[in-house]
Amino acid sequence: MKRFANKKVFISGGATGIGEAAVLLFAQQGAIVTIFDRDIENGEKCLQKILDSGGRGIFISGNLIYPEEIEKAIDQSLKTYGGIDILINNAGVESPYSVHEMPIEEWDRVMAVNLRGM
């Protein structure tokens, strides 16, 4: 039996990089994966990899800056699969500014994703 068989996994920032690797590994181990990312093109490609290998999952486009998009994604995942067993908040951003030079708008953007995102 696969280690995460039928576990419902929600991964933010799951379209590329470490997030995509986590998505694919969980799917290989039998998890039902929700990919949440603002990158539609790569999110759909990642989902297709899961489906092509016989796995189950959905892709939901959204941005962690907007709380209403997070709520919508969680609601959609809950309605589709009936729960979330594992939440991985992989999404994160960085800034080209030093903290002491960072405009307040940039600070708000970084904090919105990295601290308030999920």
C-alpha positions as CSV (number, residue, x, y, z in Angstrom):
1,M,0.0,0.0,0.0
2,K,1.2,3.5,-0.8
3,R,2.2,5.6,2.2
4,F,-0.2,8.5,1.5
5,A,-3.0,6.6,-0.1
6,N,-6.2,8.7,-0.3
7,K,-4.7,11.4,1.9
8,K,-5.8,14.9,0.8
9,V,-2.9,17.2,0.4
10,F,-3.1,20.9,-0.3
11,I,0.1,22.5,-1.5
12,S,0.5,26.3,-2.1
13,G,3.2,27.2,-4.6
14,G,2.9,23.7,-6.1
15,A,3.4,24.6,-9.8
16,T,7.2,24.7,-10.0
17,G,10.4,24.0,-8.0
18,I,10.2,22.4,-4.6
19,G,6.4,22.7,-4.6
20,E,6.1,20.7,-7.8
21,A,8.5,18.1,-6.5
22,A,6.4,17.7,-3.4
23,V,3.2,17.5,-5.4
24,L,4.6,14.8,-7.7
25,L,6.0,12.8,-4.7
26,F,2.7,12.9,-2.8
27,A,0.8,11.9,-5.9
28,Q,3.2,8.9,-6.5
29,Q,2.5,7.8,-3.0
30,G,-1.3,7.8,-3.6
31,A,-2.2,11.2,-2.2
32,I,-5.0,13.3,-3.7
33,V,-3.3,16.6,-4.4
34,T,-4.7,20.1,-4.6
35,I,-2.1,22.4,-6.3
36,F,-2.7,26.1,-5.5
37,D,-0.5,28.6,-7.5
38,R,-0.7,31.8,-9.4
39,D,1.2,30.3,-12.3
40,I,-1.6,28.8,-14.4
41,E,0.5,27.4,-17.2
42,N,2.9,25.4,-15.0
43,G,0.1,24.5,-12.6
44,E,-1.8,22.9,-15.4
45,K,1.3,21.1,-16.6
46,C,2.0,19.8,-13.1
47,L,-1.6,18.6,-12.8
48,Q,-1.3,16.9,-16.2
49,K,1.8,15.0,-15.0
50,I,-0.2,13.6,-12.1
51,L,-3.2,12.6,-14.2
52,D,-1.0,11.0,-16.9
53,S,0.6,8.8,-14.2
54,G,-2.8,7.7,-12.9
55,G,-2.9,10.0,-9.9
56,R,-5.7,12.3,-8.7
57,G,-5.7,16.0,-8.1
58,I,-6.9,19.5,-9.1
59,F,-5.2,22.7,-9.9
60,I,-6.6,26.0,-8.5
61,S,-5.3,29.3,-9.7
62,G,-4.9,32.0,-7.1
63,N,-2.6,34.4,-5.3
64,L,-1.7,34.3,-1.6
65,I,-1.7,38.1,-1.4
66,Y,-5.5,38.0,-1.6
67,P,-7.3,36.3,1.4
68,E,-10.5,35.8,-0.6
69,E,-8.5,33.7,-3.2
70,I,-7.1,31.5,-0.4
71,E,-10.6,31.0,1.0
72,K,-12.0,30.2,-2.4
73,A,-9.2,27.6,-3.0
74,I,-9.7,25.9,0.3
75,D,-13.5,25.8,-0.1
76,Q,-13.1,24.3,-3.6
77,S,-10.7,21.7,-2.3
78,L,-13.0,20.8,0.6
79,K,-16.0,20.6,-1.7
80,T,-14.1,18.4,-4.2
81,Y,-12.5,16.0,-1.7
82,G,-14.3,16.4,1.6
83,G,-11.3,17.5,3.6
84,I,-7.6,18.4,3.8
85,D,-5.3,16.0,5.7
86,I,-2.0,17.7,5.0
87,L,-1.3,21.4,4.3
88,I,2.0,22.5,2.8
89,N,2.6,26.2,2.6
90,N,5.4,26.2,0.1
91,A,4.8,29.5,-1.6
92,G,7.1,32.3,-0.8
93,V,8.6,35.5,-2.2
94,E,11.7,37.5,-1.7
95,S,12.4,41.1,-2.4
96,P,15.4,42.8,-4.2
97,Y,15.3,45.5,-1.5
98,S,17.3,45.6,1.8
99,V,14.8,45.8,4.7
100,H,15.9,49.3,5.6
101,E,15.3,50.5,2.0
102,M,12.1,48.6,1.2
103,P,9.1,50.6,0.2
104,I,6.0,49.9,2.4
105,E,4.1,48.4,-0.5
106,E,6.9,45.9,-1.1
107,W,7.0,45.1,2.6
108,D,3.2,44.5,2.6
109,R,3.5,42.2,-0.5
110,V,6.3,40.1,1.1
111,M,4.5,39.8,4.4
112,A,1.2,39.0,2.7
113,V,2.7,35.9,1.0
114,N,5.3,34.8,3.4
115,L,3.5,35.3,6.8
116,R,-0.2,35.7,6.1
117,G,-0.4,33.4,3.1
118,M,-2.0,30.4,4.6
